[in-house]
């Protein structure tokens, strides 16, 4: 049985973690297949957006396979190679990545959710950082990312207790953008991905890189990066192209209103 399902519909690719009987735990074999799927996406210029989700309705992913980790050692917990670290594999993608969080996202699974550019969740999604309960310091980014997304005090509470965060609170805190009923989640994810895929692909990749590269810098450095990127991009944009796109934006607004 394939541990990763990769589907493509027009310009949108969907990666499904496919170990529902094990709460989609991130075994070595699954992580290897995940990286292979990301490579396929990277090499396909027709793909403009990606959705990541889990099979079944219990789990997005419960994180690293702890039984396997106990047998093979803790190297996977800090491995930074995209071939075995799914967070790094996702972060290497130039196109937008939507995490459709369909169930629990625990520890390494929480880190994988944080590696997505945008997160939407089903009403039964829950998040937990249980690193402290397992006794392993996170190595895929959770200790640094979570506080940046929800604030230092809230992140400390979650990480120092291992408590679960429900979908509604996650949305209230800005960790996820939207909550949907479980049977609506993938329909909404595909609609959001299709909307992104309708953008000019070169622009979208450039804009994503600017946002994330700038996020890693201090404000003045980020503003300077924006100026350099803007000057380089806009130098090739004509007034006629801007006018055509302005009219297209007006038409799109009218269509959405009707």
C-alpha angles and dihedrals in degrees: 000000000000111000091203124043115203117192129176124200113179105304097346126088123197122203114197122191101224111199100097092155088061096038088258091290114189103248121177091256093050092049090051091052090046091057091048090054091051090051091053089052093048091054095048110083090188093068110090103167138023134210121201120196143145131252117252127012102272103071144019083193134316090216129242117006098256095196090055090043091054091051098043103035134252099286093108091060092067102024110129099188113115089223090068104016110071093194091060090044090055094044090056091064115104095204126074116279121208119197110212098197104203100172140343119351106195130183105309087019089055088052091051090052090051090052090064116093094225128019128204122174144202117239090255095054117120133180129210137173103208096165089113091053092049093042097233122123110229117256103179098070108275096120090059105029101048096060090048091053102042106013133269099271095049092046091050091051092052095043096043094050107029088225121159121252113213123223096253094051090045088055093046089052093049097249092119127028101214141008123216137175111269094253091051099047101090094040089055092044092052092048091051092047092048090052090053091044089058090068122094102277097219091049092048094051092047092048093048091050091049093050095048097039089050092047089061092055135067117266098263093047090047092051090050089050090052091051092052093046093045094049092049094047100040093049088075097045117098127210089241091057091050091051092049091050092046090056090047090053090052091050092047090051091052092049092051091048094053 
